Amino acid sequence: MIKLSPKLRDKIIELNFKIKKPVLALGPEVKNTVCFARGNLAFISRVHADLSNPIGLLDFEQDAAYFLKKKPKVIACDLHPDYQSSKYIASALGIQHHHAHIASCMAENGLKNRKVIGVAFDGTGLGSDGTLWGGEFLACDYRNYKRLAHLKEIPLVGGERAILEPWRLVAAWFNFSPKLDKGGLLKKIFSAGINSPLDSSMGRLFDAAGSLILGRRKANFEAELAMELEKKAREYGGKGTEYGFEIKKENGIYIIDPLKMFKQIVLDLRHKEQKEKLAFRFHLTAANMIKKICAALRKETGINITALSGGVFQNKLLLKLSLDLLYKEGFNVLTHRKLSCNDSGISLGQAVIAGARINSRK
């Protein structure tokens, strides 16, 4: 048994399989934790907040050093090379962010030797193709994953600036309409290939919808408008129907295009519909995206287990609406109950993925 310092004692997850060689997982950049896994136990550190903050980085380094004394044979990190946690050990094994989200949910639910349809909705994580992911549907087990569906990509013009200026996201969804992109500045920046990474994030979709429905061009912090949008939706006491959206298949992958939804929101705003109603209909639309994609993927793969993870599912209304629809479709649904669905659970996912890959080696 591993002797733990007091601050680590209540973050222990019992696994449903044994990891043959000790693993240390270094976690992501924001809401960081580190995880040490050996045998059928995973030990998770306190949350270190943002590693770009010197205090958060110091806490991370202290806890990582503590677990390094336990002599891990394999060290895992996020696939993103610029994260402070990824730079900590140069030889660390890179684990895709959203696969780690889903593996974390699988592990804390005691899943063993089963594949799931993983729904990973968050702000941002680096994808294996070099673009930013965040509205993902993965068929995966602990060792491997395959991206089967995702939200349509848009450019984040200005990079992270678009998070606090979500009007940029709205303009991108409307293909830089002159009414939204006055003077065509955003289109010029994107066309020039300047700081406009492609992004498929559901978190950014919530930001865009919040900007449009609430009439807010800017946010004070990440996900502020998404939180306000959930609050508005909860205040709506009536019934609603989902907005329209398109699902296309390109190169074997389903792509969710919500442009029709945005156009219908604009019409509702012109008709002066209640903002609470619009917010509720948006949440119902996001939940129906999950239901329809999962149903399509079940037909193709035969997988009847879904796992929901990622910071977007901290939105309790979205989670409830999604669960209701998935249960009606007969899915077995896994959600987080011991750890948060946000990035603080990533290190557990990294650890079990690395452990499963070690176990498969002869």
Residue frames as qw, qx, qy, qz and C-alpha x, y, z in Angstrom:
[[0.000, 0.887, 0.461, 0.000, 0.00, 0.00, 0.00],
 [0.389, 0.471, -0.028, 0.791, 1.21, 3.52, -0.78],
 [0.327, -0.578, -0.452, 0.595, 1.60, 5.87, 2.16],
 [0.206, 0.699, 0.360, 0.583, -0.03, 9.18, 1.27],
 [0.121, 0.041, -0.300, 0.945, 0.30, 12.68, 2.62],
 [0.183, 0.454, 0.683, -0.542, -2.93, 13.94, 4.26],
 [0.327, 0.513, -0.074, -0.790, -3.84, 16.20, 1.32],
 [0.357, 0.271, -0.739, -0.503, -4.00, 13.16, -1.01],
 [0.197, -0.031, 0.943, -0.268, -5.88, 10.65, 1.11],
 [0.498, 0.428, 0.590, -0.469, -9.45, 11.19, -0.07],
 [0.544, 0.621, -0.263, -0.499, -8.73, 11.13, -3.81],
 [0.238, -0.270, 0.924, 0.131, -8.43, 7.40, -4.39],
 [0.754, 0.266, -0.151, -0.581, -10.22, 5.54, -7.19],
 [0.597, -0.168, 0.784, 0.007, -10.44, 1.76, -7.16],
 [0.385, 0.424, -0.555, -0.603, -9.99, 0.42, -10.68],
 [0.900, 0.080, 0.255, -0.345, -11.71, -2.62, -12.18],
 [0.904, 0.342, -0.152, 0.208, -8.45, -3.87, -13.68],
 [0.670, -0.614, 0.134, 0.394, -4.86, -4.03, -12.50],
 [0.393, 0.880, -0.263, 0.040, -2.12, -1.85, -13.94],
 [0.949, -0.012, -0.158, 0.273, 0.99, -3.99, -14.15],
 [0.581, 0.074, -0.151, 0.796, 3.56, -1.18, -13.95],
 [0.163, -0.695, -0.381, 0.588, 3.24, 2.06, -11.93],
 [0.316, 0.583, 0.399, 0.633, 2.08, 5.08, -13.96],
 [0.152, -0.541, -0.271, 0.782, 2.32, 8.80, -13.22],
 [0.271, 0.663, 0.532, 0.452, -0.05, 11.03, -15.21],
 [0.323, -0.138, -0.146, 0.925, 0.71, 14.75, -15.23],
 [0.146, 0.717, 0.574, -0.369, -2.72, 16.08, -16.22],
 [0.392, 0.734, 0.359, 0.422, -3.68, 19.13, -18.34],
 [0.311, 0.348, -0.110, 0.877, -2.92, 22.85, -18.10],
 [0.343, -0.370, 0.112, -0.856, -6.02, 24.19, -16.35],
 [0.816, -0.330, 0.142, -0.453, -7.69, 22.62, -13.29],
 [0.539, 0.439, -0.716, 0.066, -4.63, 20.39, -13.18],
 [0.791, -0.467, 0.348, -0.189, -4.27, 17.29, -11.05],
 [0.303, 0.482, -0.817, -0.093, -1.65, 14.56, -11.17],
 [0.915, -0.148, 0.075, -0.368, -2.45, 10.88, -10.76],
 [0.024, 0.470, -0.882, 0.023, -0.35, 7.91, -9.67],
 [0.895, 0.007, -0.031, -0.445, -1.77, 4.49, -10.53],
 [0.143, 0.405, -0.901, 0.060, -0.49, 1.08, -9.47],
 [0.098, 0.163, 0.962, -0.199, -2.28, -2.24, -9.23],
 [0.048, -0.604, -0.727, -0.323, -6.00, -1.54, -8.98],
 [0.242, -0.802, -0.355, 0.415, -5.70, 1.85, -7.27],
 [0.382, 0.569, 0.151, 0.713, -5.34, 5.38, -8.65],
 [0.392, -0.614, -0.343, 0.594, -4.25, 8.23, -6.35],
 [0.276, 0.723, 0.312, 0.551, -5.19, 11.74, -7.44],
 [0.361, -0.064, -0.296, 0.882, -3.69, 14.98, -6.15],
 [0.068, 0.693, 0.380, -0.608, -5.38, 18.20, -5.13],
 [0.486, 0.763, 0.346, 0.249, -6.46, 20.55, -7.93],
 [0.538, -0.275, 0.062, 0.794, -3.66, 22.93, -8.96],
 [0.241, 0.833, 0.194, -0.460, -5.78, 25.42, -10.88],
 [0.623, 0.781, -0.031, 0.025, -4.02, 27.08, -13.82],
 [0.836, -0.202, 0.109, 0.498, -0.39, 26.11, -14.44],
 [0.396, 0.633, 0.080, 0.660, 0.26, 29.47, -16.12],
 [0.396, -0.852, 0.066, -0.336, -0.07, 30.86, -12.59],
 [0.295, 0.550, -0.695, 0.357, 3.22, 30.58, -10.63],
 [0.481, -0.302, 0.621, -0.540, 1.45, 29.33, -7.49],
 [0.914, 0.174, 0.118, -0.346, -0.45, 26.69, -9.44],
 [0.706, 0.530, -0.462, 0.084, 2.75, 25.60, -11.17],
 [0.011, -0.520, 0.727, -0.449, 4.61, 25.35, -7.85],
 [0.716, -0.130, 0.480, -0.490, 1.83, 23.19, -6.35],
 [0.903, 0.364, -0.128, -0.191, 1.92, 20.97, -9.44],
 [0.487, 0.582, -0.608, 0.232, 5.69, 20.54, -9.24],
 [0.309, -0.426, 0.688, -0.500, 5.51, 19.66, -5.54],
 [0.828, 0.024, 0.388, -0.405, 2.87, 16.97, -6.05],
 [0.822, 0.494, -0.273, -0.074, 4.50, 15.59, -9.20],
 [0.227, 0.593, -0.704, 0.320, 7.81, 15.33, -7.31],
 [0.576, -0.283, 0.595, -0.485, 6.03, 13.51, -4.47],
 [0.919, 0.207, 0.214, -0.257, 4.69, 10.86, -6.84],
 [0.602, 0.646, -0.467, 0.042, 7.97, 10.61, -8.76],
 [0.196, -0.538, 0.753, -0.326, 9.48, 9.25, -5.54],
 [0.814, 0.009, 0.475, -0.335, 7.16, 6.25, -5.97],
 [0.236, -0.366, 0.785, 0.441, 9.24, 5.35, -9.06],
 [0.736, 0.488, 0.257, -0.392, 6.67, 5.19, -11.88],
 [0.606, -0.059, 0.652, 0.451, 7.74, 3.14, -14.88],
 [0.261, 0.491, 0.556, 0.617, 5.67, 5.19, -17.34],
 [0.030, -0.478, -0.273, 0.834, 4.80, 8.90, -17.31],
 [0.246, 0.577, 0.676, 0.387, 1.84, 10.27, -19.27],
 [0.041, -0.407, -0.130, 0.903, 0.82, 13.81, -20.19],
 [0.512, 0.697, 0.317, -0.389, -1.56, 15.73, -22.44],
 [0.721, 0.390, 0.392, 0.417, -0.95, 15.64, -26.18],
 [0.178, 0.966, 0.058, 0.178, -0.55, 19.43, -26.25],
 [0.765, 0.133, -0.232, 0.586, 3.21, 20.13, -26.25],
 [0.129, 0.559, -0.138, 0.807, 2.92, 23.67, -24.86],
 [0.670, -0.669, -0.195, -0.257, 1.23, 22.73, -21.58],
 [0.135, -0.729, 0.583, -0.333, 3.49, 23.20, -18.56],
 [0.809, -0.239, 0.489, -0.222, 2.58, 19.68, -17.44],
 [0.907, 0.413, 0.065, 0.058, 3.63, 18.28, -20.84],
 [0.390, 0.777, -0.385, 0.309, 6.99, 20.06, -20.63],
 [0.585, -0.683, 0.368, -0.235, 7.72, 18.72, -17.13],
 [0.668, -0.253, 0.675, 0.184, 9.05, 15.36, -18.36],
 [0.268, 0.541, -0.482, -0.634, 10.33, 15.45, -21.94],
 [0.138, 0.144, -0.946, -0.255, 9.87, 11.70, -22.52],
 [0.442, 0.193, 0.646, -0.591, 6.26, 11.56, -21.27],
 [0.175, 0.277, 0.875, 0.357, 3.67, 9.66, -23.32],
 [0.247, 0.068, -0.056, -0.965, 1.18, 12.06, -24.93],
 [0.131, 0.397, 0.903, -0.103, -2.49, 11.15, -24.38],
 [0.057, -0.413, -0.446, -0.792, -5.28, 12.80, -26.39],
 [0.162, -0.139, 0.387, -0.897, -7.29, 15.15, -24.19],
 [0.677, -0.064, -0.046, -0.732, -10.81, 13.92, -24.98],
 [0.751, 0.034, -0.659, -0.027, -9.90, 10.25, -24.89],
 [0.280, 0.092, -0.692, 0.659, -8.61, 10.95, -21.37],
 [0.437, -0.135, 0.185, -0.870, -11.92, 12.63, -20.44],
 [0.825, -0.038, -0.310, -0.471, -13.88, 9.54, -21.47],
 [0.661, 0.114, -0.699, 0.247, -11.40, 7.07, -19.93],
 [0.016, -0.201, 0.565, -0.800, -11.70, 8.94, -16.63],
 [0.658, -0.086, 0.073, -0.745, -15.48, 8.51, -16.67],
 [0.833, 0.089, -0.515, -0.179, -15.12, 4.83, -17.59],
 [0.452, 0.214, -0.724, 0.475, -12.62, 4.21, -14.79],
 [0.195, -0.156, 0.537, -0.806, -14.60, 5.78, -11.99],
 [0.777, 0.007, -0.004, -0.630, -17.65, 3.77, -13.10],
 [0.603, -0.295, 0.737, -0.077, -15.66, 0.52, -12.88],
 [0.813, 0.500, -0.051, -0.293, -15.92, -0.33, -16.57],
 [0.461, -0.455, 0.726, 0.231, -13.75, -3.20, -17.77],
 [0.286, -0.046, 0.849, 0.442, -13.03, -4.52, -21.27],
 [0.335, 0.694, 0.634, -0.072, -15.96, -2.65, -22.84],
 [0.261, 0.196, 0.303, 0.895, -16.21, -0.07, -25.59],
 [0.060, 0.695, 0.513, -0.501, -18.26, 3.07, -25.20],
 [0.287, 0.708, 0.302, 0.570, -19.54, 5.93, -27.30],
 [0.424, -0.426, -0.299, 0.741, -17.77, 8.76, -25.55],
 [0.125, 0.870, 0.308, 0.365, -19.32, 12.22, -25.71],
 [0.560, -0.329, -0.169, 0.742, -16.60, 14.71, -24.77],
 [0.113, 0.857, 0.294, 0.409, -17.83, 18.31, -24.67],
 [0.534, -0.586, -0.166, 0.586, -15.48, 20.99, -23.36],
 [0.069, 0.907, -0.058, -0.411, -13.74, 24.24, -24.19],
 [0.506, 0.739, -0.433, -0.099, -10.60, 23.11, -25.97],
 [0.741, -0.393, 0.526, 0.145, -8.21, 20.20, -26.29],
 [0.163, 0.590, -0.626, -0.482, -5.63, 19.44, -28.95],
 [0.921, 0.223, 0.173, -0.268, -6.78, 16.82, -31.43],
 [0.756, -0.178, 0.518, 0.358, -4.63, 14.22, -33.11],
 [0.575, 0.598, 0.382, 0.408, -5.02, 16.14, -36.40],
 [0.413, 0.028, -0.058, 0.908, -3.56, 19.33, -34.95],
 [0.223, -0.542, -0.268, -0.765, -6.87, 21.21, -34.74],
 [0.188, -0.165, 0.606, -0.755, -8.70, 22.16, -31.55],
 [0.392, -0.303, -0.829, -0.260, -11.35, 19.64, -30.50],
 [0.110, -0.028, 0.560, -0.821, -14.18, 19.95, -28.00],
 [0.700, 0.144, 0.141, -0.685, -17.46, 18.67, -29.48],
 [0.232, 0.403, -0.863, -0.198, -16.44, 15.04, -29.85],
 [0.916, -0.058, 0.160, -0.365, -18.03, 11.62, -30.22],
 [0.147, 0.563, -0.813, -0.035, -15.47, 8.83, -29.83],
 [0.960, -0.105, -0.204, -0.163, -15.75, 5.06, -30.00],
 [0.206, 0.654, -0.636, 0.354, -13.20, 4.00, -27.43],
 [0.855, -0.388, -0.323, 0.120, -11.89, 1.62, -24.83],
 [0.519, -0.795, 0.107, 0.295, -9.00, 2.30, -22.47],
 [0.650, -0.195, 0.422, 0.601, -6.29, 1.67, -25.04],
 [0.244, 0.120, 0.542, 0.795, -7.65, 3.22, -28.22],
 [0.294, 0.628, 0.420, -0.585, -10.19, 5.65, -29.60],
 [0.301, 0.267, 0.619, 0.675, -11.66, 6.57, -32.96],
 [0.172, 0.356, 0.157, -0.905, -13.26, 9.92, -33.73],
 [0.232, 0.372, 0.867, 0.238, -16.65, 9.17, -35.30],
 [0.032, 0.818, 0.467, 0.334, -18.46, 12.52, -35.08],
 [0.375, -0.320, -0.254, 0.832, -17.90, 16.11, -34.05],
 [0.150, 0.862, 0.292, -0.385, -19.28, 19.61, -34.19],
 [0.606, 0.687, 0.144, 0.374, -18.45, 21.50, -37.37],
 [0.587, -0.267, -0.072, 0.761, -15.20, 23.42, -37.11],
 [0.173, 0.956, 0.162, 0.172, -15.03, 27.20, -37.19],
 [0.558, 0.357, -0.279, 0.695, -11.97, 29.45, -36.99],
 [0.447, -0.767, -0.300, 0.350, -11.20, 31.12, -33.68],
 [0.424, 0.697, 0.033, 0.578, -10.16, 34.44, -35.17],
 [0.145, -0.776, 0.322, -0.523, -7.73, 35.98, -32.74],
 [0.460, 0.126, -0.826, 0.299, -7.19, 32.68, -30.96],
 [0.311, -0.379, -0.757, 0.432, -8.06, 32.80, -27.25],
 [0.082, 0.096, 0.088, -0.988, -9.31, 36.36, -27.68],
 [0.444, -0.196, -0.582, -0.652, -12.46, 34.87, -29.23],
 [0.417, -0.341, -0.810, 0.233, -13.29, 33.26, -25.87],
 [0.160, -0.487, -0.431, 0.743, -13.74, 36.67, -24.25],
 [0.279, 0.392, -0.157, -0.862, -15.14, 38.29, -27.40],
 [0.464, 0.182, 0.867, 0.009, -17.72, 35.70, -28.48],
 [0.503, 0.717, 0.109, -0.470, -19.18, 37.99, -31.13],
 [0.120, 0.578, -0.714, -0.377, -16.23, 36.72, -33.16],
 [0.272, 0.022, 0.962, -0.003, -17.64, 33.20, -32.86],
 [0.477, 0.607, 0.506, -0.385, -21.09, 34.35, -34.00],
 [0.331, 0.754, -0.298, -0.482, -19.50, 36.06, -37.00],
 [0.045, -0.373, 0.893, 0.248, -17.60, 32.89, -37.87],
 [0.398, 0.270, 0.863, -0.154, -20.76, 30.76, -37.74],
 [0.467, 0.765, 0.329, -0.297, -22.42, 33.20, -40.16],
 [0.739, 0.299, 0.306, 0.520, -19.39, 33.00, -42.48],
 [0.339, -0.294, -0.002, 0.893, -18.26, 36.53, -41.59],
 [0.162, 0.776, 0.565, 0.231, -21.45, 38.26, -42.72],
 [0.263, 0.423, -0.024, 0.867, -20.82, 42.01, -43.27],
 [0.462, -0.709, -0.202, -0.494, -23.57, 42.75, -40.72],
 [0.823, -0.555, -0.068, 0.098, -21.52, 41.03, -38.03],
 [0.716, -0.204, 0.171, 0.645, -17.98, 41.53, -39.31],
 [0.216, 0.958, 0.147, -0.120, -18.11, 45.24, -40.08],
 [0.055, 0.863, -0.457, -0.208, -15.27, 46.24, -42.35],
 [0.927, 0.281, -0.244, -0.045, -14.47, 42.58, -42.97],
 [0.081, -0.757, 0.612, -0.215, -11.58, 42.60, -40.48],
 [0.717, -0.263, 0.620, -0.178, -12.16, 39.08, -39.14],
 [0.880, 0.429, 0.200, -0.028, -12.49, 37.64, -42.63],
 [0.420, 0.817, -0.367, 0.145, -9.24, 39.32, -43.66],
 [0.332, -0.622, 0.674, -0.220, -7.41, 37.93, -40.61],
 [0.832, -0.001, 0.537, -0.142, -8.75, 34.42, -41.25],
 [0.781, 0.623, 0.035, 0.000, -8.01, 34.57, -44.98],
 [0.242, 0.811, -0.499, 0.186, -4.44, 35.60, -44.20],
 [0.849, -0.046, -0.504, 0.155, -4.06, 32.59, -41.91],
 [0.130, 0.476, -0.475, 0.729, -3.23, 34.76, -38.90],
 [0.085, -0.069, 0.756, -0.645, -3.97, 33.26, -35.47],
 [0.681, 0.041, -0.038, -0.730, -7.22, 31.56, -36.53],
 [0.059, -0.176, 0.982, -0.023, -7.04, 27.92, -35.40],
 [0.580, -0.182, -0.558, -0.565, -9.90, 25.63, -36.39],
 [0.178, -0.134, 0.746, -0.628, -12.05, 24.59, -33.46],
 [0.475, -0.254, -0.723, -0.432, -14.91, 22.09, -33.01],
 [0.131, -0.006, -0.734, 0.667, -15.69, 22.99, -29.40],
 [0.286, -0.640, -0.684, -0.199, -19.13, 22.66, -27.84],
 [0.368, -0.581, -0.338, 0.643, -18.01, 25.14, -25.19],
 [0.114, -0.197, 0.252, 0.941, -17.47, 27.73, -27.91],
 [0.164, -0.420, -0.712, -0.538, -20.91, 26.91, -29.37],
 [0.349, -0.699, -0.578, 0.235, -22.43, 27.78, -25.98],
 [0.289, -0.440, -0.035, 0.849, -20.42, 31.02, -25.96],
 [0.013, 0.086, 0.518, 0.851, -21.71, 31.94, -29.42],
 [0.275, -0.569, -0.720, -0.286, -25.31, 31.12, -28.53],
 [0.375, -0.641, -0.438, 0.507, -24.99, 33.12, -25.32],
 [0.204, -0.254, 0.162, 0.931, -23.62, 36.11, -27.20],
 [0.120, -0.249, -0.622, -0.732, -26.46, 36.00, -29.72],
 [0.375, -0.596, -0.697, -0.137, -29.36, 35.31, -27.35],
 [0.438, -0.664, -0.370, 0.480, -28.22, 37.57, -24.50],
 [0.280, 0.920, 0.113, 0.250, -26.99, 40.35, -26.79],
 [0.518, -0.780, 0.260, 0.236, -23.51, 40.35, -25.26],
 [0.625, 0.714, -0.308, 0.065, -20.42, 40.97, -27.39],
 [0.297, 0.541, -0.675, 0.404, -17.91, 40.33, -24.62],
 [0.824, -0.448, -0.345, -0.025, -17.43, 38.11, -21.56],
 [0.265, -0.857, 0.376, -0.231, -15.45, 38.81, -18.41],
 [0.349, -0.441, 0.827, -0.030, -14.21, 35.23, -18.09],
 [0.257, 0.123, -0.875, -0.391, -14.39, 31.92, -19.94],
 [0.241, -0.341, -0.904, -0.092, -17.87, 30.32, -20.00],
 [0.095, 0.212, 0.415, -0.880, -19.52, 33.36, -18.39],
 [0.496, 0.146, -0.228, -0.825, -22.17, 33.62, -21.11],
 [0.511, -0.040, -0.837, -0.193, -22.71, 29.86, -21.11],
 [0.191, -0.225, -0.782, 0.549, -23.47, 30.03, -17.38],
 [0.268, 0.258, 0.195, -0.908, -25.84, 32.95, -17.87],
 [0.505, 0.092, -0.578, -0.635, -27.53, 31.08, -20.71],
 [0.387, -0.169, -0.900, 0.104, -28.15, 28.08, -18.45],
 [0.008, 0.276, 0.565, -0.777, -29.61, 30.40, -15.80],
 [0.407, 0.207, -0.157, -0.876, -31.98, 31.92, -18.37],
 [0.500, 0.010, -0.777, -0.381, -33.02, 28.48, -19.62],
 [0.256, -0.208, -0.865, 0.378, -33.82, 27.33, -16.08],
 [0.168, 0.265, 0.342, -0.886, -36.10, 30.34, -15.63],
 [0.462, 0.076, -0.479, -0.742, -38.27, 29.22, -18.54],
 [0.462, -0.028, 0.750, -0.473, -41.26, 27.30, -17.25],
 [0.745, 0.393, 0.033, -0.537, -42.91, 26.37, -20.52],
 [0.849, 0.089, 0.488, 0.181, -42.41, 23.70, -23.13],
 [0.169, 0.773, -0.382, -0.477, -40.12, 24.01, -26.10],
 [0.932, 0.312, 0.166, 0.081, -38.90, 22.23, -29.18],
 [0.618, -0.359, 0.331, 0.616, -35.35, 21.92, -30.42],
 [0.286, 0.765, -0.239, -0.526, -34.00, 24.13, -33.15],
 [0.908, 0.418, 0.016, -0.012, -32.96, 22.64, -36.46],
 [0.235, -0.711, 0.605, 0.270, -29.46, 21.45, -37.32],
 [0.814, 0.451, -0.298, -0.212, -27.89, 19.35, -40.03],
 [0.676, -0.432, 0.585, 0.120, -25.85, 16.18, -39.77],
 [0.671, 0.640, -0.324, -0.188, -23.59, 15.40, -42.70],
 [0.886, -0.268, 0.315, 0.207, -21.15, 12.56, -43.23],
 [0.405, 0.848, -0.342, -0.022, -17.73, 13.42, -44.58],
 [0.400, 0.509, -0.743, 0.170, -14.97, 10.83, -44.97],
 [0.614, -0.186, -0.762, 0.084, -16.82, 8.45, -42.67],
 [0.233, -0.202, -0.557, 0.771, -17.28, 11.02, -39.88],
 [0.064, -0.795, -0.587, -0.140, -20.58, 12.67, -38.89],
 [0.242, 0.092, -0.107, 0.960, -20.38, 16.48, -38.82],
 [0.071, -0.735, -0.634, 0.231, -22.97, 18.49, -36.87],
 [0.207, 0.261, 0.191, 0.923, -23.73, 21.84, -38.51],
 [0.092, -0.594, -0.659, 0.453, -25.79, 24.20, -36.29],
 [0.079, 0.002, 0.223, 0.972, -26.13, 27.09, -38.77],
 [0.308, -0.480, -0.643, -0.512, -29.86, 26.40, -39.18],
 [0.476, -0.592, -0.560, 0.331, -30.21, 26.74, -35.39],
 [0.293, -0.317, -0.088, 0.898, -28.49, 30.13, -35.36],
 [0.089, -0.199, -0.457, -0.862, -30.73, 31.40, -38.18],
 [0.426, -0.568, -0.662, -0.241, -33.83, 30.29, -36.27],
 [0.440, -0.506, -0.412, 0.616, -32.56, 32.02, -33.13],
 [0.127, -0.076, 0.156, 0.977, -32.21, 35.25, -35.12],
 [0.290, -0.400, -0.591, -0.638, -35.83, 34.91, -36.29],
 [0.499, -0.588, -0.617, 0.155, -37.00, 34.34, -32.71],
 [0.350, -0.357, -0.201, 0.842, -35.12, 37.45, -31.60],
 [0.043, -0.124, -0.358, -0.924, -36.79, 39.47, -34.36],
 [0.459, -0.483, -0.607, -0.433, -40.16, 38.19, -33.20],
 [0.208, -0.542, 0.401, -0.709, -39.21, 39.26, -29.66],
 [0.833, -0.258, -0.483, -0.086, -39.61, 35.80, -28.18],
 [0.617, -0.763, 0.173, -0.085, -38.61, 35.39, -24.52],
 [0.272, 0.682, -0.669, 0.115, -34.87, 35.02, -24.11],
 [0.525, -0.301, 0.727, -0.324, -35.58, 32.36, -21.48],
 [0.871, 0.315, 0.291, -0.239, -37.42, 30.34, -24.12],
 [0.606, 0.711, -0.357, -0.006, -34.60, 30.74, -26.63],
 [0.084, -0.614, 0.749, -0.237, -32.05, 29.65, -24.05],
 [0.710, -0.081, 0.632, -0.299, -34.10, 26.56, -23.19],
 [0.844, 0.503, 0.076, -0.170, -34.57, 25.64, -26.85],
 [0.354, 0.737, -0.572, 0.067, -30.81, 25.94, -27.38],
 [0.350, -0.415, 0.797, -0.264, -30.12, 23.52, -24.51],
 [0.812, 0.197, 0.468, -0.286, -32.71, 21.11, -25.89],
 [0.687, 0.680, -0.224, -0.122, -31.04, 21.33, -29.29],
 [0.090, 0.650, -0.741, 0.142, -27.62, 20.46, -27.86],
 [0.571, -0.165, 0.744, -0.305, -29.14, 17.47, -26.05],
 [0.831, 0.430, 0.245, -0.254, -30.81, 16.31, -29.27],
 [0.430, 0.724, -0.536, -0.065, -27.48, 16.52, -31.08],
 [0.223, -0.423, 0.852, -0.214, -26.16, 14.02, -28.54],
 [0.717, 0.137, 0.586, -0.352, -29.17, 11.73, -28.89],
 [0.762, 0.596, -0.004, -0.253, -29.20, 11.66, -32.68],
 [0.336, 0.681, -0.651, 0.009, -25.46, 11.12, -33.09],
 [0.338, -0.324, 0.841, -0.270, -25.33, 8.42, -30.41],
 [0.786, 0.270, 0.436, -0.346, -28.28, 6.63, -32.02],
 [0.678, 0.670, -0.255, -0.160, -26.58, 6.73, -35.42],
 [0.135, 0.622, -0.760, 0.133, -23.29, 5.47, -33.98],
 [0.600, -0.152, 0.712, -0.332, -25.03, 2.64, -32.13],
 [0.848, 0.437, 0.142, -0.264, -26.43, 1.40, -35.44],
 [0.559, 0.704, -0.438, 0.024, -22.95, 1.40, -36.94],
 [0.147, 0.544, -0.755, 0.335, -20.94, 0.05, -34.01],
 [0.708, -0.295, -0.634, -0.099, -23.38, -1.94, -31.88],
 [0.317, 0.030, -0.573, 0.756, -22.17, -0.02, -28.81],
 [0.354, -0.697, -0.530, -0.329, -24.97, 0.71, -26.33],
 [0.544, -0.611, -0.289, 0.498, -22.93, 2.37, -23.56],
 [0.274, 0.795, 0.033, 0.540, -22.39, 6.12, -23.66],
 [0.581, -0.428, -0.302, 0.623, -20.03, 8.07, -21.41],
 [0.106, 0.916, 0.195, 0.334, -20.51, 11.81, -20.91],
 [0.644, -0.461, -0.098, 0.602, -17.50, 13.89, -19.89],
 [0.359, 0.361, 0.163, 0.845, -15.93, 17.32, -20.29],
 [0.110, -0.189, -0.398, 0.891, -16.54, 20.66, -18.61],
 [0.340, -0.161, -0.352, -0.857, -19.65, 21.49, -20.64],
 [0.584, -0.355, -0.704, -0.191, -21.49, 18.79, -18.67],
 [0.195, -0.170, -0.565, 0.784, -21.13, 20.90, -15.52],
 [0.391, -0.054, -0.156, -0.905, -24.23, 22.47, -17.04],
 [0.292, 0.065, 0.882, -0.363, -26.82, 20.53, -15.05],
 [0.624, 0.466, 0.215, -0.589, -29.69, 21.37, -17.39],
 [0.521, 0.527, -0.579, -0.340, -27.83, 20.05, -20.43],
 [0.028, 0.244, -0.958, 0.146, -26.87, 16.94, -18.49],
 [0.458, 0.215, 0.695, -0.511, -30.46, 16.27, -17.39],
 [0.648, 0.534, -0.032, -0.541, -31.93, 16.83, -20.85],
 [0.389, 0.503, -0.745, -0.202, -29.26, 14.59, -22.41],
 [0.138, -0.121, 0.945, -0.270, -29.79, 11.81, -19.87],
 [0.588, 0.327, 0.463, -0.578, -33.56, 11.91, -20.35],
 [0.652, 0.561, -0.262, -0.437, -33.21, 11.53, -24.12],
 [0.283, 0.450, -0.846, -0.036, -30.52, 8.84, -23.96],
 [0.312, -0.028, 0.863, -0.396, -32.42, 6.77, -21.40],
 [0.677, 0.413, 0.253, -0.555, -35.53, 6.93, -23.59],
 [0.604, 0.569, -0.488, -0.272, -33.39, 5.53, -26.43],
 [0.985, -0.155, -0.066, -0.044, -32.35, 2.62, -24.21],
 [0.505, 0.594, -0.474, 0.409, -28.72, 3.62, -23.68],
 [0.751, -0.498, -0.258, 0.349, -26.65, 2.67, -20.66],
 [0.215, 0.865, -0.074, 0.448, -25.19, 6.04, -19.68],
 [0.708, -0.282, -0.301, 0.573, -22.06, 6.68, -17.61],
 [0.028, 0.901, -0.012, 0.432, -21.49, 10.04, -15.90],
 [0.363, 0.338, -0.581, 0.645, -19.02, 11.31, -13.33],
 [0.632, -0.656, -0.343, -0.229, -19.98, 10.72, -9.70],
 [0.761, -0.474, -0.132, 0.423, -16.69, 10.77, -7.80],
 [0.419, -0.229, 0.188, 0.858, -14.63, 13.24, -9.80],
 [0.302, 0.675, 0.094, -0.667, -15.61, 16.35, -11.70],
 [0.745, 0.508, 0.405, 0.151, -16.36, 16.08, -15.40],
 [0.221, 0.959, -0.170, -0.059, -14.01, 19.03, -15.99],
 [0.594, 0.615, -0.484, 0.185, -10.26, 18.89, -16.59],
 [0.354, -0.602, 0.617, -0.363, -9.46, 17.95, -12.99],
 [0.888, -0.049, 0.417, -0.188, -10.40, 14.37, -13.93],
 [0.652, 0.670, -0.332, -0.123, -8.08, 14.24, -16.95],
 [0.005, -0.618, 0.775, -0.132, -5.08, 12.82, -15.05],
 [0.672, -0.059, 0.688, -0.269, -7.04, 9.71, -14.06],
 [0.808, 0.537, 0.132, -0.201, -7.93, 9.15, -17.72],
 [0.369, 0.758, -0.537, 0.006, -4.32, 9.59, -18.78],
 [0.314, -0.472, 0.795, -0.216, -3.19, 7.09, -16.14],
 [0.756, 0.108, 0.604, -0.228, -5.63, 4.32, -17.07],
 [0.722, 0.669, -0.092, -0.149, -4.98, 4.76, -20.81],
 [0.205, 0.709, -0.668, 0.093, -1.22, 4.50, -20.27],
 [0.486, -0.300, 0.771, -0.282, -1.75, 1.57, -17.90],
 [0.840, 0.319, 0.357, -0.255, -3.97, -0.30, -20.35],
 [0.619, 0.717, -0.315, -0.056, -1.42, 0.18, -23.11],
 [0.076, -0.596, 0.778, -0.184, 1.35, -1.14, -20.86],
 [0.684, -0.074, 0.651, -0.319, -0.78, -4.16, -19.96],
 [0.833, 0.492, 0.108, -0.229, -1.25, -5.01, -23.64],
 [0.342, 0.730, -0.591, -0.023, 2.48, -5.23, -24.28],
 [0.979, -0.095, -0.178, 0.023, 4.06, -8.64, -24.11]]
